């Protein structure tokens, strides 16, 4: 009998990724909604794909954590949260709960630590954990009961996957990160030591302790830098280690049992109001069968005359254009999130023949709003052709969206494209 799944979502990671991946969408009253739309799309797809009965979306609490006490410069280089994202944080918290997701925000620790603790307790309670994140630090949690999934790239990492991606097994990720350092969190490592050297040293000497013990014999500039960092490395390791023993009794009823983390029924009445307020027509139709969004009231005209004409709507010439050529998987991941979140996508392929049975794909294009589109070159040749993503990998990432009947698509001569 298979173990029940506990689905754990790194909400803070996805909040930022949704904000940076989505365009600057606005609700009926002009409020920013792009990150909200991206989060809703991700959570709905994740719940549908995984089919777990228990789940929790974990967010970082505001304020300092124990890591700030260990190292005052922890995350010190990070810029403040953009105002457009800050305005969407509370709506994101609201809609996640309206969708029926349990949420956790625990002061004094990070979302990673809460997820690590839930993985530990979940295993004892007989669950199999799937952690949805884009954060490499959580690779240290992977074991026979814990798997990572990145919904933006469709990447899944089990123990073999972590070894293949990083060159070290999950139980050595902490040593690997301590040697490299973490520029995102402002955690120093050994200067000049990157992923390859860190993985090589861990493989050769067995652990961070083994590397430190062998420091005197490691030659060259790397060895010199390692010896200079010996006093720091234990603290660096502590900073990148995910806690597995957070006290959650005040946050999870019945702790350490996990019954309180069962999915709730969505609050349809409140969701209806939320979708109307934010202009989410696609999900209104899904929820109620109709999409009536009140239009914002036009600004009053100063001293209007009897025969004054209203201002004409902005024409195509007034639309700001943002066109992007996708040449990296990071760009593709951002657009995948946009594809799943948009109510309608204009889609087209470029091929080398008009015969659908013999044509080969040269490129794929999308648009999710007027003036904003992307093109993926896949088989362009010539002296000016850029380095392009592999066709098979791109199609594999697009496959879930292409096959999703609920994801509405529009195009010219789509029968040809579908062949």
C-alpha positions in Angstrom: 0.0 0.0 0.0 1.4 3.4 -1.0 2.0 6.0 1.6 -0.3 9.1 1.7 1.3 12.2 0.3 2.0 15.3 2.3 2.4 18.2 -0.2 4.7 21.0 1.1 4.9 24.3 -0.9 7.7 26.8 -0.4 5.3 29.7 -0.6 7.9 32.5 -0.2 10.0 31.1 -3.0 7.1 30.9 -5.4 5.8 34.3 -4.4 8.9 36.0 -5.7 9.2 33.7 -8.7 5.6 34.5 -9.7 6.2 38.2 -9.3 9.2 38.2 -11.6 7.8 35.8 -14.1 4.4 37.4 -14.6 3.7 40.6 -16.5 2.5 43.7 -14.7 -1.2 42.7 -14.6 -3.8 45.0 -13.0 -7.2 44.5 -11.5 -10.3 46.5 -12.1 -9.3 49.2 -9.6 -5.7 49.3 -10.9 -4.2 47.1 -8.2 -1.2 44.9 -9.2 -2.3 41.2 -9.6 0.4 39.4 -11.5 2.0 37.6 -8.6 -1.4 36.7 -7.2 -2.5 35.2 -10.6 0.8 33.3 -10.8 0.4 31.8 -7.3 -3.2 30.8 -7.9 -2.3 29.1 -11.2 0.7 27.2 -9.7 -1.3 26.0 -6.6 -4.3 24.9 -8.7 -2.1 23.0 -11.1 0.0 21.5 -8.3 -3.1 20.3 -6.4 -4.6 18.8 -9.6 -1.3 17.1 -10.6 -0.3 15.6 -7.2 -3.7 14.7 -5.8 -2.6 14.9 -2.1 -5.1 14.8 0.7 -2.7 16.8 3.1 -0.8 19.9 2.2 0.5 23.2 3.5 1.8 26.3 1.9 4.6 27.8 4.1 5.6 31.4 4.0 8.5 33.3 5.7 7.4 35.3 8.7 8.4 39.0 8.8 11.3 39.9 11.2 14.6 38.3 12.1 15.3 34.6 12.5 17.9 32.7 14.5 20.3 32.9 11.6 20.4 36.7 11.9 21.6 36.2 15.5 24.3 33.8 14.3 25.5 36.1 11.5 24.2 39.7 11.4 25.0 40.0 7.7 22.8 37.1 6.8 20.7 38.3 3.7 22.0 41.8 4.4 22.6 42.5 0.7 19.0 41.8 -0.3 17.0 44.7 -1.7 13.7 45.6 0.0 10.6 43.9 -1.4 9.3 45.8 -4.4 6.2 47.9 -3.5 4.2 46.2 -6.3 4.9 42.8 -4.7 4.3 44.0 -1.1 0.9 45.1 -2.2 0.1 41.5 -3.3 1.3 39.6 -0.2 -1.9 39.9 1.8 -4.1 39.0 -1.2 -1.9 36.0 -1.8 -2.3 34.9 1.8 -6.0 35.4 1.5 -6.6 33.5 -1.7 -4.4 30.6 -0.7 -6.6 30.0 2.3 -9.8 30.5 0.3 -8.6 27.8 -2.1 -8.6 25.4 0.9 -4.8 25.3 1.5 -3.6 25.2 5.1 -0.9 27.8 5.6 1.9 28.3 8.1 3.9 31.4 9.0 6.2 30.7 11.9 8.2 33.6 13.5 11.9 33.1 14.3 12.6 30.5 11.6 12.4 30.4 7.8 9.9 28.6 5.6 12.7 26.1 4.8 13.0 25.1 8.5 9.2 24.6 8.8 9.3 22.4 5.7 12.3 20.4 7.0 10.5 19.8 10.3 7.3 18.7 8.5 9.4 16.3 6.4 10.8 14.8 9.5 7.5 14.4 11.4 5.7 13.4 8.2 8.0 10.4 7.7 7.3 9.3 11.3 3.6 9.7 10.7 3.8 7.4 7.6 3.6 10.1 4.9 5.6 10.5 1.7 6.5 14.1 1.2 6.6 16.1 -2.1 8.2 19.5 -1.6 7.4 22.1 -4.3 10.2 24.6 -4.5 12.9 26.2 -6.7 15.3 26.5 -3.8 18.4 24.3 -4.1 19.0 24.4 -0.3 16.0 22.1 0.2 17.8 19.3 -1.8 19.4 18.4 1.6 15.9 17.1 2.7 15.7 14.5 -0.1 15.6 10.8 1.0 13.4 7.8 0.2 10.4 9.6 1.7 11.1 13.1 0.3 11.1 14.3 -3.3 11.4 17.8 -4.7 9.4 19.1 -7.6 9.8 22.4 -9.4 6.5 23.3 -11.1 8.1 25.9 -13.3 10.5 23.5 -15.0 8.7 20.2 -14.3 11.9 19.0 -12.7 11.6 16.3 -10.0 14.5 15.4 -7.8 14.8 12.1 -5.9 18.1 10.9 -4.4 19.6 9.9 -7.8 18.4 13.2 -9.2 20.2 15.3 -6.6 23.4 13.3 -7.1 23.1 13.8 -10.9 22.4 17.5 -10.6 24.8 18.6 -7.9 27.5 15.8 -8.0 26.9 15.0 -4.3 24.2 13.0 -2.5 21.4 14.8 -0.5 23.2 14.1 2.9 26.2 16.0 1.6 24.4 19.1 0.2 25.0 21.0 3.4 28.8 20.4 3.0 28.6 21.3 -0.7 26.8 24.6 0.1 29.1 25.5 3.0 32.1 25.3 0.7 30.5 27.3 -2.1 28.7 29.8 0.0 25.3 31.2 -0.9 25.3 34.6 -2.6 21.5 34.7 -2.5 21.6 34.6 1.3 24.9 36.4 1.7 26.6 33.4 3.3 30.4 33.3 2.5 32.1 30.1 1.4 35.6 29.5 0.3 36.6 32.3 -2.2 36.9 31.0 -5.7 35.3 27.6 -5.0 32.3 26.9 -7.2 30.0 23.9 -7.7 32.6 21.7 -9.5 35.4 22.2 -6.9 33.0 21.8 -4.0 31.5 18.6 -5.4 35.0 17.3 -6.2 36.3 17.9 -2.7 33.2 16.4 -1.0 33.5 13.3 -3.2 37.3 13.0 -2.6 37.3 13.6 1.2 33.9 12.4 2.1 32.5 15.4 4.0 33.2 19.0 4.9 35.0 17.7 8.0 37.1 15.6 5.7 37.9 18.5 3.5 38.9 20.7 6.5 41.1 17.9 7.8 42.9 17.6 4.5 43.3 21.4 4.0 47.0 21.4 4.5 47.5 19.0 1.6 45.3 20.8 -0.9 47.6 22.8 -3.2 47.2 26.0 -5.2 45.1 29.1 -4.6 42.1 27.0 -3.8 44.0 25.3 -0.9 45.2 28.7 0.3 41.7 30.1 0.3 40.4 26.9 2.1 42.9 27.3 4.9 42.0 30.9 5.3 38.3 30.0 5.6 38.7 27.1 8.2 37.5 29.2 11.1 34.4 30.3 9.2 33.2 27.1 7.7 31.5 25.5 10.7 29.3 28.6 11.0 28.7 28.6 7.3 27.5 25.0 7.6 25.2 26.0 10.4 23.7 28.8 8.4 22.9 26.6 5.4 21.6 23.7 7.4 17.8 23.4 7.4 16.3 22.9 10.9 14.3 19.7 11.5 13.0 20.5 15.0 10.9 23.6 14.8 8.3 23.9 17.6 5.0 23.8 15.7 2.6 22.8 18.5 1.1 26.4 18.5 0.7 26.4 14.8 -0.6 22.9 14.0 -3.5 21.6 16.0 -2.9 18.1 17.4 0.8 18.3 16.7 2.7 16.1 15.9 -0.2 14.5 14.2 -0.9 16.1 10.8 -4.7 15.8 10.6 -4.9 19.6 10.7 -3.1 19.8 7.4 -5.8 18.2 5.4 -7.1 20.2 2.4 -10.3 22.2 3.3 -13.2 22.8 1.0 -12.7 26.0 -1.0 -14.8 28.9 0.1 -16.7 29.4 -3.1 -18.6 32.5 -2.1 -15.5 34.3 -0.9 -13.5 33.1 -3.9 -16.2 34.5 -6.2 -15.8 37.9 -4.5 -12.0 37.7 -4.6 -12.0 36.8 -8.4 -14.4 39.6 -9.2 -12.3 42.1 -7.1 -9.1 41.1 -9.0 -10.5 40.6 -12.4 -9.8 36.9 -12.7 -12.4 36.0 -15.4 -10.9 32.6 -16.2 -11.4 31.3 -12.7 -14.8 33.0 -12.3 -16.0 31.0 -15.3 -14.5 27.8 -13.7 -16.2 28.6 -10.4 -19.6 29.9 -11.4 -20.0 29.4 -15.2 -19.9 33.1 -15.9 -17.5 36.0 -15.7 -19.1 39.3 -14.9 -16.4 41.8 -13.9 -17.6 45.3 -13.0 -15.8 47.9 -15.2 -14.0 50.7 -13.4 -15.9 54.0 -13.4 -14.5 56.4 -16.0 -12.9 59.5 -14.6 -15.2 62.5 -14.7 -14.7 65.0 -17.4 -14.1 68.6 -16.2 -16.9 70.9 -17.3 -18.3 68.6 -20.0 -20.2 70.2 -22.8 -23.4 68.9 -24.2 -21.8 67.6 -27.4 -18.4 66.7 -26.0 -17.1 63.3 -27.2 -15.5 61.0 -24.7 -11.8 60.3 -25.1 -11.2 57.5 -27.5 -9.6 54.3 -26.2 -5.9 53.9 -26.7 -5.1 52.3 -30.1 -2.6 49.8 -31.0 0.0 52.6 -31.6 -0.2 53.4 -27.9 0.5 49.9 -26.6 3.9 49.4 -25.1 5.6 46.4 -26.7 7.6 43.9 -24.8 8.9 41.1 -27.0 11.3 38.5 -25.7 13.4 35.8 -27.4 13.7 32.8 -25.1 17.2 31.4 -25.1 17.5 29.9 -21.6 15.5 27.5 -19.4 15.1 30.2 -16.8 13.2 32.4 -19.4 11.2 29.4 -20.4 10.2 28.7 -16.8 8.9 32.2 -16.4 6.8 31.9 -19.5 5.4 28.5 -18.5 4.0 30.1 -15.4 2.5 32.9 -17.5 1.0 30.3 -19.9 -0.8 28.4 -17.1 -2.0 31.7 -15.5 -3.3 33.5 -18.5 -7.0 33.2 -19.5 -6.1 33.0 -23.2 -2.9 32.5 -25.1 -2.2 33.3 -28.7 0.0 30.5 -30.0 1.8 29.8 -33.3 4.6 27.7 -34.7 7.2 28.5 -37.3 8.1 25.5 -39.6 10.2 24.8 -42.6 7.4 23.5 -44.8 3.7 24.1 -45.5 3.1 20.3 -45.5 2.0 19.5 -41.9 3.1 15.8 -42.3 6.7 16.6 -43.2 7.3 20.1 -41.6 9.8 20.5 -38.8 9.4 23.0 -36.1 11.8 26.0 -36.3 10.3 28.1 -33.5 7.3 28.6 -31.2 5.7 31.9 -30.2 3.2 33.0 -27.5 1.4 36.1 -26.5 -0.6 36.5 -23.3 -1.7 40.1 -23.6 -1.6 42.9 -26.2 2.0 44.0 -26.9 3.7 41.2 -24.8 4.9 38.0 -26.6 7.8 35.6 -26.7 9.5 33.5 -29.3 11.5 30.3 -28.8 13.9 29.7 -31.7 14.6 26.0 -32.0 16.2 25.2 -35.3 17.5 28.5 -36.8 20.7 28.2 -38.8 23.2 30.6 -40.2 26.1 32.7 -38.9 23.9 35.0 -36.8 21.8 32.2 -35.2 22.0 32.2 -31.4 22.6 29.1 -29.3 19.1 27.6 -28.9 17.3 25.3 -26.5 16.9 21.6 -27.4 13.6 21.0 -29.2 12.9 17.8 -27.2 13.4 19.5 -23.8 11.2 22.5 -24.8 8.4 20.3 -26.0 8.5 18.1 -22.9 8.1 21.3 -20.7 5.3 22.6 -22.9 3.5 19.2 -23.1 1.3 19.6 -19.9 0.1 23.1 -21.0 -0.5 22.0 -24.6 -2.5 19.0 -23.5 -4.5 20.9 -20.9 -8.0 21.3 -22.3 -8.8 24.0 -19.7 -5.9 26.1 -20.9 -7.5 28.2 -23.7 -5.5 28.8 -26.8 -6.1 30.8 -30.0 -4.3 30.9 -33.2 -4.5 31.1 -37.0 -4.7 27.6 -38.7 -4.2 25.7 -35.5 -5.1 22.4 -37.2 -1.8 22.7 -39.0 0.1 23.5 -35.8 -1.5 20.6 -33.9 -0.1 18.1 -36.5 
